[in-house]
Amino acid sequence: MLERVVIINDEAVASGGAAALALLSGRLLHEAGIPVTFLAGDSGAGFPLQGNNVEIAGLGSRPLLKLPLYKRIMDGAYNKAAHEAIKRYVSEKDTPGTVYHVHAWAQILSPSIFSALRPVHDRLVISAHDFTLVCPNGSYANFNTNTVCPLTPLSGQCLASNCDKRRYADKLWRFARSWLRTRLLDMSSSNCTIASIHPMMNTWLERGGIPSERIRTVLNPVKPFARKRIAAEHNSDIFFIGRLEFEKGTDIAAEAARMVGRRLRVIGDGAFREELLQRYPEVICEGWKTHDEIDKLLQEARFVVMPSRLPEPFGLVAHESLQSGIPIVAFKSAFIANEAQELGCGIVAEAPNAESLATAFAELDRNDRVESMSKTAFALSPGLANTPQSWCNELIALYGDCLVGGRTGDNIAVWNPASGMHPFHQAI
């Protein structure tokens, strides 16, 4: 019987997609009458959930980028305080009906937590919100060549590949940290469950050494921007929604929009904003907006573009747009684009460049086609994701399976911090 869910996440506030989902799961589980403990890497301040069956514990650490360099290197690889805190919780409060669910861990908590969770690995769920569990840079992308990476993670070729968005030295650190994670909890021999957010992720996770039988797909929950279908066929503007970072490809979208003579409007902000506007002053930057504010802006959207240079395992804004009746255009490395094209409410630009994207944009010039795609998106795209309630139900079922089918295994390969030099130093 499920007695409690312990949610483990870097932060106790919705600072990103993974954190937002961790908090949402906590709220939904609480509303379902299941006791929840939230173990956060930060102080726990600002935690939004309250109730008799909800408890919060904060480690008090800061994100890596806010730490001095030497501490960033050490704590990012092995946060000893996080290890000790979770080890203490398991030792003092674990019960046979407790399930542990790890969401984001790479910015504060570090791989150290997997060693602490080893005794309960048969009741451990780890969400793969991206590819951080297997790929050193978390994205299966080469940032120097702007290509999707075909290499096997942690192979000799992977080690030699200068793929990091910063420096090769950063790649070596990420490689060492990823290698250390495999030593602290070897997922090929453990009984933990990896919760992927899209079925197309699974083969990529398997490439990184996670057995297929350990992977369960739980589609993310989606709340559409609009409750009524947006009549996209009456509109003309292209919209991009998300962070303005180079890897998100907003410059590619801007160039393609210029080619076809349509206006690109950006909802979001980020470090790439200034360069984008210097090169494409015609782009309109709306800034960050609330869900309801996005609904109002998208009443003028003909379609939404997702031009990321990286693989996009889920693409929440694409789902939110489709369920509002707005067609999408994206590269084939965005998993949702392939599904939307099969349904008839999206177009895949075959090559990751502006010319290919412009060709895809031009296919949406006909109003009758856009109307058909819009109606299809509104009617059928909800089947590509969960609702919040169905997502919660799937999580509860998954936790139940962990309790019924779990087994312990003391043969898991694990590094003991007391045994000698830290493998991080050896790898470097």
Secondary structure, DSSP 8 states (H G I E B T S, - for coil): ---EEEEEES-SS-SSHHHHHHHHHHHHHHHTT--EEEEESS--TT----STTEEEEE-----GGGS-HHHHHHHHH--HHHHHHHHHHHHHH--TTEEEEE---TTTT-THHHHHTGGGGGGEEEEESSSTTTSTTSSSEETTTTEE--S-TTSHHHHH----SS-HHHHHHHHHHHHHHHHHS-TTTS--EEEESSGGGHHHHHHTT--GGGEEE---B---S-SS---GGG--EEEEES---GGGTHHHHHHHHHHHT--EEEEB--TTHHHHHHH-TT-EEEE---HHHHHHHGGGEEEEEE--SS-BSS-HHHHHHHTTT--EEEETTBHHHHHHHHHTSEEEESSSSHHHHHHHHHTT--HHHHHHHHHHHHHHGGGGSB-HHHHHHHHHHHHHHHHHH----TT-----GGGSS-HHHHH-
